[in-house]
Amino acid sequence: MLDSLVRYALNNRIAAFLFAITLAIAGYLAFSDLTVEAFPDPTDTQVQVITLLPGQPTEEVERRLSIPLERALNGTPGLFRLRSISLFGLSFVTLTFEDGVELLQARQRVLERLREAELPEGIQPDLGPMATPIGEVYRYTLEGPGADPMELRTLQDWVVRPGILRSPGVADVVSYGGLVREVHVEPDPSRMASLGVGLNDVFQALSKASSNASGGYVERGSEMFVIRSLGIFADLRDIERTRVATHNGVPVRISDVAHVSEGYAPRQGVVTRGENEEAVEGIVLMRRGENPSVVLEGLRARMADIERILPNKIKITPFYDRTELVHTTLHTVFHNLLEGALLSYWCCLRSRFLGGPR
């Protein structure tokens, strides 16, 4: 058979030439679609269950969240190891599955088991992003001369992060630094006591007041007019005018029993870079199994679009891009392979013509 193939190639040289060209083109197309990584991903299939219980100490988080979750998740099909960490106001449960279990299948199994957990009312556990511990592919800072830390964090949470999440292959964006904007309602106990208002009244009034209501529609001739009641808070004055209770026939408002102001959440740290003492950092996590070169190419294009809609003084400054690491790794591998091939060829020639190394 081999003789026939060689004889055919010698008699039909154009066919052998076309076959070689076709093989080269197919090889190039396969190489262009190949996932090139700086280092392989050896991590197991893992699912993280994140549950928040604000304001509660570690002991309460362990008793009310971590232990019920462990009881419900134990025995999940394909589970190899279960580990939980309880912190102030946070429960973090990590489930490691056996080899061969797909990530989406594992997440579905965990979601089915979470329904059996007996958790406090209003507490909803969430699954972590579909990323791996080595899924950090891009880091950047949002900074600007004289920019307010609250403005930077607001832009990061409401403009930059949602824009990045629309990029293909991105699992999540983790934000650090800045000031998280909040609206603070600080009750005055003495004024509340004099007007007969309790904290529960304030909570219920705030939760019920900010909502829109539908009133159906009204037909007028051939036209139909939709009726609705607008009740969403637009500013701090709307919160202050919210009715809490009635005292001696007079409505009691939030401004009568509490002070409303704009503030920020307690800071857990600060991000600095160079001479800038107030910056906001973002870490982009790649979805498991994606091609980092393709993800980063789309991410850089998305970043350019996002930067156009930011204020002039605000800039996105990347300081880590895995593309550079991939290129450096490929250059090192090709350089070592080329040197090894040339050295082997030189040794063969020397051994043949000079009778072996001296």
C-alpha positions in Angstrom: 0.0 0.0 0.0 2.8 2.4 0.9 4.5 1.6 -2.5 1.3 2.4 -4.3 0.9 5.7 -2.5 4.5 6.7 -3.3 4.1 5.6 -6.9 0.9 7.7 -7.2 2.5 10.7 -5.6 5.4 10.5 -8.1 3.1 10.2 -11.1 0.7 12.9 -9.9 2.9 15.6 -8.4 0.3 18.3 -8.6 -2.0 16.2 -6.4 0.7 15.8 -3.8 1.3 19.5 -3.9 -2.4 20.4 -3.5 -2.7 17.9 -0.6 0.3 19.5 1.2 -1.2 23.0 0.7 -4.6 21.8 2.1 -2.9 20.2 5.0 -1.0 23.4 5.8 -4.2 25.5 5.6 -6.1 23.1 7.9 -3.2 23.2 10.3 -3.1 27.0 10.4 -6.9 27.1 11.0 -6.7 24.6 13.8 -3.8 26.5 15.4 -5.7 29.8 15.2 -8.7 28.3 17.0 -6.4 26.6 19.6 -6.8 27.8 23.2 -3.4 29.1 24.2 -2.8 29.5 27.9 0.2 30.7 29.8 -0.3 27.9 32.3 -2.9 25.1 32.4 -5.8 25.0 34.8 -5.5 22.1 37.1 -8.3 23.0 39.5 -11.1 20.6 40.2 -14.8 21.3 39.6 -15.8 23.6 42.4 -19.0 25.4 43.3 -19.1 28.2 45.9 -22.2 29.0 48.0 -22.1 32.6 49.3 -24.6 33.7 51.9 -24.8 37.1 53.7 -26.2 37.7 57.2 -25.4 41.4 57.8 -24.4 42.5 61.3 -24.2 39.0 62.8 -21.0 37.7 64.5 -19.1 34.7 63.3 -20.8 32.3 65.9 -24.3 33.3 64.7 -23.2 32.9 61.0 -21.8 29.4 61.7 -25.0 28.3 63.7 -27.6 29.8 61.4 -26.1 29.6 58.0 -23.0 27.4 57.6 -24.2 24.4 59.6 -27.7 24.2 57.9 -26.1 24.6 54.5 -23.6 21.8 55.2 -26.4 19.5 56.3 -28.4 20.2 53.1 -25.4 19.9 50.8 -23.9 16.8 52.2 -24.6 13.8 50.0 -24.8 15.8 46.8 -24.2 13.4 43.9 -20.5 13.5 42.8 -19.4 15.5 45.9 -15.8 14.8 46.9 -15.1 17.4 49.6 -17.1 20.1 51.4 -15.5 23.0 53.3 -17.1 26.1 54.9 -15.7 29.3 56.2 -17.7 31.6 58.5 -16.8 35.3 58.9 -18.5 38.4 60.2 -21.8 38.5 58.3 -20.6 36.0 55.7 -20.8 32.3 55.1 -18.7 30.8 52.3 -19.2 27.1 51.5 -17.0 25.4 48.9 -18.0 22.1 47.3 -15.4 20.1 45.3 -16.7 17.5 42.9 -15.1 14.3 41.5 -13.4 14.2 38.2 -15.7 14.0 35.2 -18.5 16.1 36.8 -19.3 19.1 34.5 -19.5 22.5 36.1 -23.0 23.3 35.0 -24.2 19.9 36.1 -22.6 20.5 39.6 -24.2 23.9 39.9 -27.6 22.4 39.1 -27.2 19.7 41.7 -26.2 22.4 44.3 -29.3 24.5 43.5 -31.6 21.5 44.0 -30.1 20.8 47.4 -30.2 24.5 48.6 -34.0 24.3 48.7 -33.7 21.9 51.6 -31.6 24.2 53.8 -33.5 25.7 56.8 -32.2 29.3 56.7 -33.6 32.5 58.4 -36.4 34.3 56.7 -35.3 36.6 53.9 -31.9 35.0 53.5 -31.1 33.8 50.0 -27.8 32.0 49.3 -26.1 32.7 46.0 -23.7 30.7 43.9 -20.2 32.1 43.1 -19.2 33.0 39.6 -18.3 30.3 37.0 -14.6 31.1 37.4 -11.5 29.3 38.7 -8.9 30.4 41.2 -6.5 31.3 38.3 -9.2 33.0 36.3 -8.0 36.5 36.9 -7.1 37.8 33.3 -7.3 41.6 33.6 -6.9 44.2 36.3 -7.4 47.9 36.1 -7.9 51.0 38.2 -10.5 53.8 37.8 -8.9 57.1 38.7 -8.8 60.7 37.9 -7.2 63.9 39.2 -9.3 65.2 42.2 -12.0 62.6 41.6 -14.3 61.9 44.5 -14.0 58.3 45.9 -17.8 58.0 46.0 -18.0 59.1 42.4 -15.4 56.6 41.3 -17.1 53.7 43.0 -20.5 54.7 41.7 -19.1 54.8 38.1 -17.5 51.4 38.7 -20.7 49.7 40.1 -23.2 51.3 37.6 -21.3 52.0 34.4 -17.9 50.1 34.1 -18.8 46.8 35.7 -22.2 46.2 33.8 -20.4 47.1 30.6 -17.6 44.6 31.2 -20.1 41.8 32.1 -21.5 42.1 28.6 -18.2 41.1 27.1 -18.2 37.4 26.0 -16.4 35.0 28.3 -16.4 37.3 31.4 -17.7 35.5 34.6 -17.6 38.4 37.1 -15.9 41.7 38.0 -14.7 42.2 41.5 -14.5 45.8 42.8 -12.3 47.2 45.5 -11.8 50.7 46.9 -13.8 53.9 46.8 -16.9 54.7 48.9 -20.1 52.7 48.4 -22.9 55.3 48.3 -25.7 54.8 50.8 -28.7 56.8 52.1 -28.7 56.9 55.9 -31.8 57.3 58.0 -30.7 58.0 61.6 -33.6 57.8 64.0 -33.8 60.1 67.1 -34.9 57.9 70.1 -36.3 60.9 72.1 -38.4 62.3 69.3 -39.6 58.8 68.4 -40.7 58.2 72.0 -42.5 61.5 72.3 -44.5 60.8 69.1 -45.1 57.1 69.9 -43.2 55.8 66.9 -41.1 52.5 67.0 -38.3 51.3 64.8 -40.6 48.7 63.2 -42.9 51.6 62.1 -39.9 53.3 60.4 -38.8 50.1 58.6 -42.3 49.3 57.3 -42.9 52.9 56.2 -39.6 53.0 54.2 -40.2 49.5 52.6 -43.8 50.3 51.6 -43.4 53.9 50.4 -41.0 53.5 47.6 -43.1 51.7 45.0 -45.2 52.4 41.9 -48.8 51.3 41.6 -50.8 50.5 38.5 -54.4 51.9 38.1 -55.3 50.1 34.9 -56.5 52.2 32.0 -59.2 54.6 31.0 -60.8 54.5 27.5 -61.6 57.8 25.9 -63.0 57.4 22.4 -60.6 55.4 20.3 -57.7 56.0 22.7 -56.6 54.2 25.9 -54.8 56.1 28.7 -52.7 54.0 31.2 -53.0 55.1 34.8 -50.2 54.7 37.3 -49.1 56.1 40.6 -45.5 57.2 40.9 -44.0 56.5 44.4 -40.4 55.7 43.8 -38.0 57.9 45.9 -36.3 60.5 43.7 -34.3 62.3 46.3 -33.7 62.7 50.0 -36.8 65.1 50.3 -39.1 62.3 49.2 -37.7 60.1 52.0 -38.2 62.8 54.6 -41.8 63.3 53.5 -42.7 59.7 54.0 -45.5 59.2 56.6 -44.6 56.9 59.5 -47.6 57.1 61.8 -50.3 59.5 63.1 -50.1 61.3 66.4 -53.2 63.0 67.7 -54.6 63.2 64.2 -51.4 64.8 62.8 -49.3 62.7 60.3 -45.8 61.9 61.5 -43.1 61.9 58.8 -39.6 60.6 58.6 -38.2 64.0 59.0 -40.0 64.4 62.4 -38.3 61.3 63.9 -35.0 60.8 62.0 -32.3 62.6 60.1 -31.8 61.6 56.4 -28.5 62.1 54.8 -26.3 60.7 52.0 -23.3 58.7 53.3 -21.3 55.6 52.5 -20.8 52.1 53.8 -18.1 51.5 56.4 -14.7 51.1 54.7 -12.9 47.8 54.8 -9.7 49.1 53.1 -8.4 51.5 50.5 -6.8 51.2 47.1 -3.8 53.3 46.1 -1.7 53.3 43.0 1.3 55.4 42.4 0.7 58.9 43.7 -3.0 58.5 43.7 -4.3 57.8 47.2 -7.9 57.2 46.2 -8.5 54.7 43.3 -11.0 52.0 42.5 -9.7 48.6 41.3 -11.5 46.1 39.2 -10.5 42.4 38.7 -12.0 40.7 35.7 -12.6 36.9 36.1 -12.7 34.7 33.0 -15.4 32.0 32.7 -14.1 28.5 33.1 -13.0 26.8 29.8 -12.8 30.0 27.7 -10.0 31.1 25.4 -8.1 33.9 27.2 -6.8 35.4 24.0 -10.3 35.7 22.6 -11.8 37.0 25.9 -9.1 39.6 26.3 -9.5 40.8 22.8 -13.2 41.4 23.2 -12.6 42.9 26.7 -10.1 45.5 25.4 -12.6 46.6 22.7 -15.3 46.8 25.4 -13.1 48.9 27.6 -12.5 51.4 24.8 -16.3 51.8 24.4 -16.8 52.3 28.1 -14.1 54.9 28.4 -15.9 57.1 25.8 -18.9 57.5 28.1 -17.0 58.3 31.2 -16.4 61.9 32.4 -13.3 63.5 30.9 -11.3 63.4 34.1 -11.9 59.7 34.8 -9.6 57.2 33.1 -9.4 53.4 33.0 -5.8 52.4 33.5 -5.0 48.6 33.1 -2.0 47.3 34.9 -2.3 43.6 34.4 -3.2 41.8 31.1 -2.7 38.1 30.7 -2.0 38.5 27.0 1.5 39.8 27.8 2.1 36.6 29.9 0.8 34.4 27.1 3.0 36.1 24.5 6.0 35.8 26.8 5.3 32.1 27.5 4.9 31.3 23.8 8.1 33.2 23.0 10.0 31.2 25.6 8.6 27.9 24.4 9.3 28.5 20.7 12.8 29.8 21.6 13.6 26.7 23.6 12.2 24.4 21.0 14.2 26.1 18.2 17.4 26.0 20.2 16.8 22.3 21.1 16.2 21.4 17.4 19.3 23.2 16.2 21.4 21.7 18.9 20.1 18.2 18.1 20.7 18.8 14.4 24.3 20.0 15.1 25.0 17.0 17.2 23.8 14.6 14.5 26.0 16.4 11.8 29.0 16.3 14.1 28.5 12.7 15.0 28.2 11.7 11.3 31.1 13.7 9.8 33.5 14.0 12.7 32.9 10.6 14.3 31.2 11.7 17.5 31.8 14.4 20.1 35.3 15.0 21.3 
